[in-house]
Structure formats: structure tokens, C-alpha cells
Amino acid sequence: MSEAAIQEAIKAEHVFMQDDIERWQYEQREKAIRDYISGMRSIAARRNETRYGRKGLKQGLNKVWKEQKPHYKNLKKSHENMI
């Protein structure tokens, strides 16, 4: 990324952060994505703990992350399209 592009992005971010409503909407979208991912991991961890006991917890989290990664990428793309 060129220095001019970086400067332009910084300027755009500064303007964006000046608008309270847009900043609040952005923060809410980011929070929703984080909450969704956290919830999915929690559900999967509980499910795997029930199936495999505590020993399977880490294994279950890794499995869920692999399964949910494509969904996270789709959420991230849709979020970027909103901006």
C-alpha cells in the first residue's frame, strides 16, 4: 500500500469517526460480529464437552473454528460492503 493510500485511509477514518451516528453503527456491527463468533464457540465447546468430556474441549474449539471460518469471512465481507 502506498503512502498516499495510507494517508487517504487515515483521512477517511478521521472524517468517519467525527460522525457519532456512523461511528455508533460501526461499533454495533463490530460488536454483533464478535458476539456471534463468541456464541458459536461457546455452543460448540459445550456440545463437545458433553460428548467428549473436558479433554475434547480444545479439540472441539479447533473443529468449530475450522467450520465457522468460512461464515466469519462472509460476515467480514458483508461488513466491508456496508462501509
Secondary structure, 3 states (H helix, E strand, C coil): CCHHHHHHHHHHHHHHHHCHHHHHHHHHHHHHHHHHHHHHHHHHHHHHHHHHCHHHHHHHHHHHHHHHHHHHHHHHHHHHHHC
